[in-house]
């Protein structure tokens, strides 16, 4: 298991380097000049040139990238151009709310998606199966922003049942729980459909397997046969999908945080890009990319737990 984990970590390192390179190059093609942003619209050309030299923007691009990697190795993500605050300090204040939002959305969407998919597989061909699959297709097709705006108008504005702007407080407080419901429902709502569809397909295949027929022949209850023997063996493709969807959930978090004014990394990234705050934008790209890589690394390690053949391959 340790050797398998080391191999997966070694494969993740070049991916992270590629993300750093692409993210750095993308920031270079943005037409806005960071030196002009810091100097202000009334600054003279001499002041802008001095700021460019101070920021190291007058050096060749590969020299800038090498310096950037050197600062990253020391844990230095730079200073925000807009508010002159360390990027690490800003990120530290926004990572917590983003993790809260993702945890809250996954807390209810994954169990519900697996349960609906399992029930649909057990009753395949029935009206219940058709309803679940229709809802799943609708969930896959529904954009995050549309669901969020619909909930804001219906639940937050029309009936005023729940708050829909900002973070009310820590997740363990009553204000925090109320404030996170609509963003968590929005972000997790588009997650249920893919999980339910994959779970149904995998469980249907498992229900026809020999070991499931043997379990039924032994006189085991249907609940134990479905959960212990069919669902457990169907979890590997489901875990694969969940890992990929959690990664894409980071992209959905950017939209959700912007709609609900949630003070997370996604909203910070949008603000940094719109204001041409390059150090902050690069910092958010690193955090979101590292989160995607870590999630997929965790999924790879979970494979080895669910199926020992994976770590022996």
N, C-alpha and C positions, 0 to 999 in steps of 0.2 A: 504493500500500500504506500509506503514512504517513497519507494522508487517511482511509482506511478505519479504520485503528487509532484515529485521533483521534475519529472518530464513535462507535466502540464504547466508548471510554473515557468520552466525554461522556454516553452513555446509562447507563453504570454508576453515575455520580455520584448521580442522584436515587434509584436503587435503594438505594444505601448509606444515603442520608439517611432513606428510608422504613424501613429496617431499624433504624436508630438510634432513630427515633421509636417504632416499635412495641415494640422491646425495652425502651425507657425506660418506656412506658406499662404494659407487662406487669408490670414490677417494682413499679409503684405499686399494682396491685390485689392483690398478695400480702398476706395478712392480717397477717403478722408485721411488727412495727415495728423498723427497724434501730437506732433509738435505744435501745429496750428490750434488744435483743440486746447492744449494746455496754455498756450500763449494768449488765446482769446482773439476775437475778430478784429480788434483795433491794434494788434501788435504789428510792429514793423518787421521787415524782412530780416534785419539783423538779429532781432530778438528771437524770431522763429529759428534762424540758423543756429543761434547759440543753444537753444533748447534741444534742437536735433542732435547737436554734438554732445550735449549733456546726457541725453537718452541713448546715445550710441547709434542713432539712426542714420548717421552719415557713413557708417562702415559698410563693407560689402555684406550681402545678405547671408552668406555662409559664415562669415565672422560673427554676425549677429546671432545666428542659430547656435554656434559653438558657445558663445557667451551665455546664451539662454539655457543651454543644457548644463553649463557650469553652475549657474545660479540655482537651477533645479536640484542638482546634486547636493547643494548646500541647504536645500529647503527654502530657498528664497524665490517667491513667485513675483516679486516686484512690488511696485507701489501704484495705486490707482491714479490715473491721470486726472480724474474728475475731482475726487475728494481728498487726494493725497494721503490715503490710508493704506496700510499694508494689505495686499491681496489676501494673504493667509488669514488675517483678522476678519475680513469681510466674509470669506468662505466659511470660517469656523462658526460664524453667527448664523449662516444659512443652511449648512449641511443638516443640522438637527431637524428643523422643520420639514425639509425634503424627506428625510428618513421617516419621520412621523407620518407624513402623507402616504408614502409608499407602503409602509407597514400597515396602516389603517385600510388602505385599498386592497391589499393582498389578504388581510385577515379575514375578510368576508367573501371575497370573490373566488379565491382558490377552492375553499371547501364547498361553496355553493356550485361552482362549475363542475367539480368532480362528482358531487352528489347528483346533479341534474344529468350529467352524462351517464353515470352508472344506472340511474333509474330509467333513462331512455333506452339503454342497451338491454336491460332486463325486460322491458316491455316493448321491444322493437316491433314496429309495425302498427302499434296502437295509436289512438288519437293523442295520448300523452307524449309519445315519442315524436309525433309530427309537430306538436305545439312547441316542445323544447327545441327541436331543430330549427323551426321557423324563428323562434326568439333568438337562437344562437346566430343565425344568418343575419338577422336584423342588427344584433349587437356588433357583429364584425363590420357591417357596412356603415354603422353610425359613427360620424366623426366625433372626436372628443369635444371639440368646441361647441358643436350643436347640442350635445347632451348637457354640457355645462350651462350654456345659455338658457336651455329649456328649463333646467332645474332652478336656475336663478329667478327666471320670470315666474314660474309656477309656484315653487315652494318658498322662495325667499321674498319675492315682491308681491305676488298676487295674494297669497294666504299668510305670508309673514310668519312661517312656522320655524324657520331656522335662519341664523345669520349667514351671510354669503360674501362678506368682505373681510379679509385679513384673518389673522390667527388670534383667537380669543385668549390663548394662554397655553401652558404646558398640557400635554395630552392627558395627564392624570387629573386635571381639574375639570369641573363641570363646564366652564366656559370653553375650555379647549376642546372637549368632546363635542359640544354643540357646533363649534365653528368648523370642525374637521369633517362633519358628516357629509355635507354637500360636495366638497372637493374629493373625498374618498369614494363616494358613490359615483361621481363623474369619472374618476380615473380607473376605478375597478369595474365599472359597468361595461367597458369595452373589452375587459379581460375575460369575462365569463363565457362568452360565445366560443372563442377558440378552444378553451379548456374543455368545455362541455362536449364539443364536437370530437375532439381528439380522444377524450375519455370514452365516449360512446363507441367509437370505432375500435379502440383497443380492447374494451371489455367484451364487445361482441365477438371478436376473434378469440378471446380467452375462454368465453363461455362454451365454445365448441371444442376446446382442447380435451385431450384424453384425461389429464389429471383432474379436470373439473367433473367429468363424467364419473371418474373413480370416486371422487369425494361424495357425489350424490349417491352412488351405489352403496357407500358406507353408511348412509342414513343421516348424514349431517344436515343441519337446518339450511334453508335457502339463504338466510342472511349470512351464515358463516361461509357457505360455498361462494357466494358472490363477493363478499368483502375479503375473506381470508385467502381464497384460492384464485378467483378471477381478477379482482381489482388489483391485488398485490402484484401479480405478474404482468398486469397491463400498465403499471406505473412508469416504466422506463420511457416509452414514447411520450407519455404525459409530462414527465419531468423535463424531457427535452424541450417540449413546446413551452412549458412554464418558464424555463431558463431564458429562452429566446424572447418570450413576451415580456418578461421582467426587464430585459435589456431595452426593449422598445418602449417600455413603460416610462423610462427616463425621458424619452422624447415627449411622451404624453404629459409628463409632469411639467415640462416647460410651458405647454399650452394651458394646463389646468391652473398652475400657479399664477400665470398672467391673468387669466379670466377672474379668478377669485382673489387676486391681490395677496396671494400667499407668499410670505417672505422666505422663499427657498432659493436653491441654486438656479433653478430654471428661470425664475423671474429675474434674478440677478444677471444671468447670462443675456437675456433679452435686453435689459436696460444697458448693459455694458456694450453690446453690439450697436444698439441704436445711438449711443452717445460716443461711439468710437473710443471707448476706454479699452485699449488693446491689452494691457497687462491683466485687467480684470476678466476680459473675454477669454484670454488664453487660460487663465486659472480655472474658469468654469468649464472650459472644454476638457482640461486635464481631469477635473473631478468627475465629470459625467462619463468620460471615456474610461477612466480607471474603474468607476462603478460598473460599467458594462462588462469590462474584462474580468473583474472579480466575481461578478454574478455567473458568468459562463465558466469560470474556473471552479466555482462551487458546484455548478451542475455537473461538470466532468468528474469531480470527486464523489458526488452523490451517485453517479453511475456505478462506480466501483463498490459502493455500499449495497446498492440494490442488486447488482449482478456481478458476482466475483469473476466471471469470465472476462470482464472488461479489463481489470487490472492485470490479468494474466496474458492478455494479447499484446 
